[in-house]
């Protein structure tokens, strides 16, 4: 056998391996990332908060079915978080049926719409000591904002759109600032922050990490999704395609800029093509407490 054939044979094997990982094994996997986050915006007399941050489920009938989401919810419950934060994009992100130019819901069949609606109701499977809080993502609004609101209203999930929710605790209240999506809605950081008690601990929850840089955003800590960590990341060069600012600098979980903290999960599902490579689905468990701005990450744990 010639050297050229051997090289092409090896290349073919590597390509087949990469395709199997990207289109099946990694999308079907699940990791746990644990972060310890200190922020000076957290009052010294307010106890730490254990947050499970989830985003970009993009539920479908391939990798992220409602049944799989319920299984993930059971894992989350066993972690005993104080709160669960859902950072948007619950609807599937199919390349041809998920683009805003095509009108997402009209492009779907009745069977697909029924799956979408079941997926939204499945969010009610998540539980936490002080509640579950959710915001809108761009795919959700491209699908149908009103229907998302109506379905989540039938669950115990508290849906926040430019609204602050108080978590009352004997060891210090915390406010979740649910900010509208930047692509499809009208984010209002000052108006939402004004609803919280002055000087209290706050966490801004908004889908797109890019909103961290808005001049109207003065929050000390923001939690987001949307970027998928690039969804496909190559060694050395990182993600060749990025959908927002802060895709690469938050690939390991977050970044500190000017004494402010940005936490970004790479999410659970996929959009565009149903593939992930070197950016596996993620449950993020974040412990927030007072201190100089710092993010400490433990090594990822592969759950399956």
N, C-alpha and C positions, 0 to 999 in steps of 0.2 A: 504494500500500500504506500502511495506517495506521501511525502510530507504534507503537501497541500490538502490531501483528503483527510489526513489525521487532524490537521488544524481545523478544517471545516467540521469534522465530526465532533471534536471537542466543543467548538463554538455552538453547534446544534444542541448538544447535551446541556450546556450552560444556559442557552436560551430557553429550552424546554423547562429546565429547573426554575429559572426566574419567572417564567409564565405561570407555572404551577404555584409558586409561592405567592405571586402578586394577585392572581385571580381566584385562588382558593384557600391555601393554607393560612396566609396572613389575614385576609378578611374574616376568616372563621375563628381567628385566635382572639384572646382577650388578655390585656395586661392591667396591672395596678401600679399607679405612680403615686407615691406618698411625698408630699411637700410640707416642710415646716416653713411658715412665712411670718416674718416679723415686719410690722409696719408702724411708723411713728404716729399714724392717724388713729391708732387703736388706743383708747384711754388706758392708763395704768391700772385703774380700778375695775376694768372689764375683763372677765375671764376669757381664756382662749375659746375658739369655736371650731368644731370639727365639721368640715364641709365636704360633701361629695359633689363634685362638679362633673356634669355629663353634658354632652352636646352632639349635634349632628348625627342623630340616630339614622336619619334617611331610611326609614323603614320600608322594606320591600318584601318580595316573596323569594329572595335568593339568599342573601347573607344575614339580613337583619329583619327577621320575621317577628311578628308580635309574640310568638312563643319564645323566641330567643330573648326578647326584651324582658319578658316576665322572669326568665331565668337570671338575667342580669340584675333585675330588681331584687330577687331573692338574695343574691350575693351582697348587694348593697345593704339590705336590711341587716344582714349578719355582721356588718361592719359597725353598726350602731352609731351612725352619724348624728350630729345635732340637726343639720339641715341637708336637704338635697336641692341643688340648684340645677335647673335644666336650661341650657343656653341656646335653645332654638334649633331650627331645621329638623323637624320630626318627620316631615314628608320626604319621600324618596326623591333622589336627584338624578333620575335617568337622563342621559345625554340628549335624547330626542323628545322626552316628555317632561323635562324639568326646566327648560329654558323659558324665561319670561316672555320671549318673543313669540312663543307658540301658545301661550296660555295654558298653564299646567293642567288644571282640572278638566277643561274641555277636551284635552288630548287623551284623557284616560277613559278606559272602558268602565262600565258599571262594576265589574269585578275588581278592577284596580282601585276605584273610588271606595268600594266597600273595605278593601284592605287598608287604605289610607285612614279611613275613619276608625276601623278597629285598632290600628296602630296608635292613634291619638288617645283612644279610651284606655289603651294599655298603660299609658303614662300614670294612670291612677294606681298601678301596682307598686310604685315607689313609695317608701315610707321613711320617715325620720322623726326624731324626738320633737323637734319644733316645726315640722312641716316641710312641704315640698313647694318650691317656687319656680315659676317658668316665665320665659319671655318668648317673643316672636323672633323667628329667623326669616331670612329673605325667601327661602323656598316655601315656607309656610304661607307667607302673604301672596307669593306668586300663585300658589295653589288656591287659597281662598281664606282670607283673614277672618271673615265673619264666621265661617264654619268651624275654624280652629277654636275661636272663642266659645262658640256654643257647645262644642263637644267637651272642651276642658272644663266648662262650667258644670258639667254633670259629674265631675270627679272632685276629689278633695284637693287637687293641685291649685295653688293660688297663682293666678295668671296676672302678671304685672306689666302694664304699659304706661311708662312715665308715672309710676306709682311706687311709693315707699311702703314697705310692710315692716311692722315692728315685731321683733321677737323679744317678748318679755321674759327676763331671767332674773332670779334673785342675785346673781353675781354679775349683773351688768347687761342692760339691753343692747341689742344689735338691730340695725335697720338694713333690710335688703332693698336696694334702689334698683328697681326693674326699669331699664331704659329701652325705649322702642328701637327697632331695627333701623340702621342708617341708610339702607338702600331702598326700603319700601315704606318707611314711616317717617316720623318727625321726632328724633331724639331731643329730650329736654333735660339736660343735666341740672341746671340751676333750679328749675321748677320742681324736679323730683327730690333733689337734695334738701330743698326748703321744707319738705313735708316731714323730714326727720328732726328729732330733737337736736338742738345745737350742741355740738361737742360730743355727740354720741358716736359709738363705733358704727361704721357703715361699710357695706360692700356694694359696689356698683356691678350689676349683672347686665351685660349687653352683648349681643351676638357677635359683632364684628370687632376684633382687636384694634382696628384702625381708629376707632372712636376715642381711644386712649389719648391720642394726640390733639383732639379738638381743644381749642382755647377755652371753650365753655366747660370743659370737664376738669374739675379741680379735685376729684375724689382721690383718696390716698391709695385705694386698692380697687382694681377692676378685674372681673373674671369673665372670660369669653370663650368662644369656640371658633367656628367658621373656617379656620385655616386648614384644618385636617393635618396640621404639621407638614403640609405640602402634599400629603397623601402618597406620593411617590418620591422617595428620597434616595439619591445615589451616594455611595461613599465618596468622600472628599468634596464633591460639588454641591451636595445638599439637594434641595428641591428645585428642579428646572422650571417648574410652573408654580407660581404663587398667586393666590387670589386676593391678598390684602397685605398691607404693611404688617410687620412683626411676624411674618410666617416663619422666617428662619431664626430670628433672635429669640423666639419663644419655643423653639422646637423641643427643648428639654424641659419645658413646663412654664417658663416665665422669664421676665426680665425686670430689672430695677432701673428706672430712669428718673433722675432728679428727685430722689427720695420717695418716689411713687412706685407702686408695685403693679405689674400686669401679669396675670396668670391666664394661660391659654391651654385648654385641652385639645388634643388632636382628634377627639370625638370617637364615635363608635362605628358609624356607617361610612358610605362612600358616595360621591356624586360624580357626574360625568361618566366615567367608566367604572364598573364594579371591581376595582382593584386597589390594593394597598401594597406598598413595598417599602420596608424599613420605616414604616410609620403605623404600627399595629393599633387596632382599636384599644381604647383606654378608659378605665375608670380612674378618676383622679380624686385622691383623698387629701384634703388640704387642712392643716391646722393653723389658724390665724391667731396671733397674739401680739402684744405691744413690744416695741423695740426698734432699733435702727433698721431701716429697710434692708431686708436680706431674704433670700430664698435658698433653702437647703433641701436638696433632693436625695432621697434614698434610691438605690438601684431599682429599676423596674422589676416587678414580680410577674412572671408569666402564669396566669391562672389556667389557661388551656390553649 
